[in-house]
């Protein structure tokens, strides 16, 4: 999928449809801090990954043993994007130590209904 995106961006640049900086941005790695929930107001999990779609899919298919599998935590309710892995990891560590109310407030600001964002990020 990433290759297809790069090819589409490349064709757009050659045709003069988008600025050349698009390829530079597409080649940069992105890192994600995400929050999963079992249901609105339910159990929470904070994680970090470099491939959000793959990682949430793993949680949804119960491929990840542990807390998320045991408590059926598979609803993507919040995420942030970072260019630096160290920044994303530090943010995840900080958020894991936050009181629950801070996390629920953060979710509510972006996703008041706690809808599952997975379909929105997974669609091509």
C-alpha positions as CSV (number, residue, x, y, z in Angstrom):
1,X,0.0,0.0,0.0
2,X,2.8,2.4,0.8
3,X,4.4,1.7,-2.5
4,X,1.1,2.5,-4.3
5,X,0.9,5.8,-2.4
6,X,4.5,6.7,-3.4
7,X,3.8,5.8,-7.0
8,X,0.7,8.0,-7.0
9,X,2.6,10.9,-5.4
10,X,5.4,10.4,-7.9
11,X,3.1,10.5,-10.9
12,X,1.4,13.6,-9.4
13,X,4.8,15.4,-9.1
14,X,5.9,14.5,-12.6
15,X,2.6,15.8,-14.0
16,X,3.0,18.9,-11.9
17,X,-0.2,18.3,-9.9
18,X,1.3,18.5,-6.4
19,X,4.4,20.2,-5.0
20,X,7.6,18.2,-4.9
21,X,7.6,18.2,-1.1
22,X,4.8,15.6,-1.1
23,X,7.3,12.9,-1.9
24,X,9.6,14.0,0.9
25,X,6.7,13.9,3.4
26,X,5.6,10.5,2.1
27,X,9.1,9.0,2.6
28,X,9.2,10.3,6.2
29,X,8.2,7.7,8.8
30,X,5.3,8.4,11.1
31,X,4.8,7.1,14.6
32,X,1.5,7.0,16.4
33,X,0.4,7.1,20.0
34,X,-3.1,5.6,20.3
35,X,-5.8,4.9,22.8
36,X,-8.0,1.9,22.6
37,X,-11.2,1.4,24.6
38,X,-13.4,-1.6,25.2
39,X,-16.5,0.6,25.0
40,X,-17.4,4.2,25.7
41,X,-16.2,4.8,29.3
42,X,-14.7,1.3,29.4
43,X,-11.2,-0.1,29.9
44,X,-8.4,1.8,28.2
45,X,-5.1,0.9,26.6
46,X,-2.4,3.4,25.5
47,X,0.1,2.2,22.9
48,X,2.7,3.4,20.3
49,X,3.4,2.0,16.8
50,X,4.8,2.9,13.4
51,X,1.9,1.3,11.6
52,X,-1.4,2.2,13.2
53,X,-3.7,0.3,10.8
54,X,-1.7,-2.9,11.3
55,X,-1.5,-2.6,15.0
56,X,-5.2,-1.9,15.6
57,X,-6.0,-4.8,13.3
58,X,-3.8,-7.0,15.5
59,X,-5.8,-5.9,18.5
60,X,-9.1,-6.4,16.8
61,X,-8.2,-9.9,15.7
62,X,-7.0,-10.7,19.2
63,X,-3.5,-11.4,18.0
64,X,-1.9,-9.5,20.8
65,X,-1.8,-11.5,24.1
66,X,-2.4,-9.7,27.3
67,X,-4.5,-6.8,28.6
68,X,-6.2,-5.9,25.4
69,X,-7.2,-9.4,24.5
70,X,-8.3,-10.3,28.0
71,X,-10.5,-7.2,28.4
72,X,-11.6,-7.0,24.7
73,X,-10.1,-3.6,24.2
74,X,-10.1,-3.0,20.5
75,X,-11.9,0.2,19.7
76,X,-9.6,2.9,18.4
77,X,-10.9,6.1,20.1
78,X,-7.9,8.5,19.9
79,X,-4.5,8.8,18.2
80,X,-1.7,11.3,17.6
81,X,1.0,11.4,14.9
82,X,4.7,12.1,15.4
83,X,7.7,12.3,13.1
84,X,10.1,11.1,15.8
85,X,10.0,7.7,17.4
86,X,11.5,9.0,20.6
87,X,8.9,11.8,20.9
88,X,6.1,9.2,20.4
89,X,7.5,6.8,22.9
90,X,7.9,9.5,25.5
91,X,4.4,10.7,24.9
92,X,3.1,7.2,25.3
93,X,5.0,6.7,28.6
94,X,3.7,10.0,29.9
95,X,0.1,9.2,29.0
96,X,0.3,5.7,30.6
97,X,1.0,7.5,33.9
98,X,-1.9,10.0,33.5
99,X,-5.0,9.8,35.7
100,X,-7.9,8.2,33.8
101,X,-9.9,11.5,33.8
102,X,-7.1,13.1,31.7
103,X,-7.3,10.3,29.1
104,X,-11.1,10.4,28.9
105,X,-11.0,14.2,28.6
106,X,-8.5,13.9,25.7
107,X,-10.6,11.3,24.0
108,X,-13.8,13.5,24.5
109,X,-12.2,16.5,22.9
110,X,-11.4,14.7,19.7
111,X,-14.1,12.0,19.7
112,X,-17.0,12.9,21.9
113,X,-19.0,9.8,21.0
114,X,-16.1,7.4,21.4
115,X,-16.7,6.0,17.9
116,X,-14.2,3.5,16.5
117,X,-11.9,5.4,14.2
118,X,-10.4,2.2,12.7
119,X,-12.6,2.2,9.6
120,X,-11.7,5.8,8.9
121,X,-8.0,5.2,8.9
122,X,-8.1,1.7,7.3
123,X,-10.1,2.7,4.2
124,X,-7.9,3.3,1.1
